[in-house]
Amino acid sequence: MENAFTYMGKAVKIELNKSADKATVTIDGKPFKAMLHIEGKPEDNYIKLWMCEGAYPMFETPQAMAHHLIRYWHRHNGEGA
């Protein structure tokens, strides 16, 4: 998992907690809290998706969440997060 990268000119940093079920996704200094949501059981081919506080979409990785947030603000504000 990539912990720091640049996307559309924005610096992204991802910090996971020790149990890897919560993360802070920071985009140009703005933190977004995220947590892993698990539905089902491993033997049932369960679903593991990341969700951000106050947001509806869920993503497979914190990186995918960062990409979405940056694209969203770029599209709606013309400037990014």
N, C-alpha and C positions, 0 to 999 in steps of 0.2 A: 504494500500500500504506500503510495507516494504521500509524504507528509507536508511537503512544501512545493509549490509550483506557481507558475504564472499562467493566467488564462484571460484572453482578451485585454491584456494590459493590466490586469489586477493581480496583486500578490495574494496567494492563498496559503494558509497554514492550517493544518489539521492536527489536533491533539486528542488522542484517545485516553480514557482512563485506564487503570490497570486491568480491569476485567473486560475491556474492549466492548462495552455495551453503551457507553456515552462518549460524546465527542464535542469539542468546541471547534467549529469551522470559522476561521477568522479571514475576512476578505477586506484587504486594505485597512486593517485595524478595527473593523467592525465584527464583533463576535456573534455567532449564532449557535445556540445550544441545540444539540441533536442527541437522539437516543435510538437504540436499536429496538425494533418491534419484531417479536417473533410470534408467528401464528402457526399452531400445529405442533407436531412432534417430529423429531428427526426421522423416525421410521416411516412417517407418512409423507415424506418429501416436503417438509415444512417450508414456510416462507420467512425470510429474514430481510426486513427493509428498514432503512433509516428514515426517521421523521424529525422535522425541525419544530421546535416550540412555536405555536401560533401559525403554522402553515399546514395546508392540507396534503400536498403531494408527498409521496414516499419514494425513496430511491435505494438502489442496491448497495451503494457505497457513499460515504461522506464526500468523496470527490465528485460523484455525479450530482450530489446536492449542491455543491459549490458551483459547478458548471451551470446548473439550472438557475440559481440565484443571480449569477452574473448576467446570464442571457436575459432573464426577466427584467432586471433593472436597466440593462442596456436598451432593451426594446421599449420599455415604458418611460424611461427618463432620458434616454439618449446618452447616458454617461456611465453606466455600470453601477455597481453596488456602492 
